[in-house]
C-alpha cells in the first residue's frame, strides 16, 4: 500500500502540488483512488495524513542514525549500512528509549 500511496505523492510533489500546510485536495483524491485500484483498499484523507506522519518519523530516525559515525546508506539495497555490528550495538545501547530502533538494522526502506 505504501508504494501505491508514495507513487502518487512523489508524482504530485514533483508537479508542485504540495502547499506549506499539506497536500492540495485533488492529491488526496488521486492517492485514495490509486490505493483502491492497486491494493483494493479504501483509505481516507485521515489515513493518508497519519501514514505521512509515520513515514516522517521513520525518516527522522534514519537520518539521525546515518548522521552518526560508522553509519551510512546502502543505495543498492535501500537500507542502513554500518561499519560493524559493534557500531550498531553501541548505538542501540545509547538509544534504548527508541523501541523500534532494532528494526532499522535489517529493514529495507523504500523511496
MOGI-V19205 format. One line per field, one symbol per residue. burial: + if it has 24 or more other C-alpha atoms within 12 Angstrom, else -. Layout:
BEGIN
burial = ???
END
This chain:
BEGIN
burial = ++-+++-++--+----------+---++-++++++-------+-+--+---------+--++--++----+-+-----++++-----+--+---------+--++---+--
END
